[in-house]
Amino acid sequence: ACTWVEPDSRGREVRVAYDADLSACAKRGEVTVSVKHSIAGIDRNANKVRDELESYARNEAAALGADTVQSLDEPSEGEQRYGAWTCG
């Protein structure tokens, strides 16, 4: 199965912090990303949507100069918010 959103060269350098304490990091901002969660009224695989949202967030965070992202909420209808951080 193909993935529609892949991390680009800069996005591949951005780490994903799942449950990490980022208090020692500098917040660079927030990004809200969205992908198609359904096609022709049929829901896409939730794991694939989540992976694509994460890849898109990594790409967007790299544009902010961040090296780490962490989700701020759960995906909802193909959209999710992430915090972008520089942790060094």
N, C-alpha and C positions, 0 to 999 in steps of 0.2 A: 504494500500500500504506500502511496506517495505522500510526502509531507509537503504542504504548500508553503510553509514559512520555515526557513532554515536560518541559523545564525550566520551573519556575514563574517568576514575576517576579523573585524573589531569586536563583534558580538561574541565570538568564540573565546575572547580573552576575559569576558565578564563572568564571574562566578555567581552561582545561585546559592543563597543562604536560606536554608529551609527553616530551621529553628534556632539559628545562631543569635547570640547577643551582639548587636551592632553598636553598642553604646560608645565604643572606642573609635568608631568610624565617623567620617564627616558626611552628612546627608547632602546629596547633590540635587535632589528634587524627587518628583514623582512622575511616573508615566502611566497612562491608561492605554491599554492595547486591546484590540478586538480582531476577531477572525470569524469566518462563517461557522456557525454552530449547527446549522441545518441546511440541507439542500433539497429544494422542492418539497419542503414540509417534513423531511425525514431527518431526525437528529443524527449528527455525526458522532463517531466514537468519542466519548468524554475524555479518555486519556490522550487521544490524538489532538483534540482541541486544546487541552491543558499544555501539552508539549509545544504546540505552535504558539500559544500565548507567551510561554516562557521564552521561546526563541525570539519572538518579536520584542519582548521586554528587554532582553539582553542587547539586541541591536539598538534600541532606543536609548538605553542607559549608556552605552558606549558613546553615543553622540553627545551626552551630557558630561563626558569625562569620568564616568563612574566605572568602578571595577567589580561591583557587587550589586545584585538585586535581591529583594525579598518581597514576597507577595504581601499585600496589605489586606486582602480579602479573598474570598473564594470566587472562582469564575461564575459569571451569571450571564446566560444567553450570549456566550462568546466574547465576553468582555471581562477584564480584570485589571486591578490597580496594583502597581509595584512601587516600592521605594527604591531609589537609586543612591548608592553609597560609594564612597572612596575609603577603602580599608587598608590599602597599601600592601 
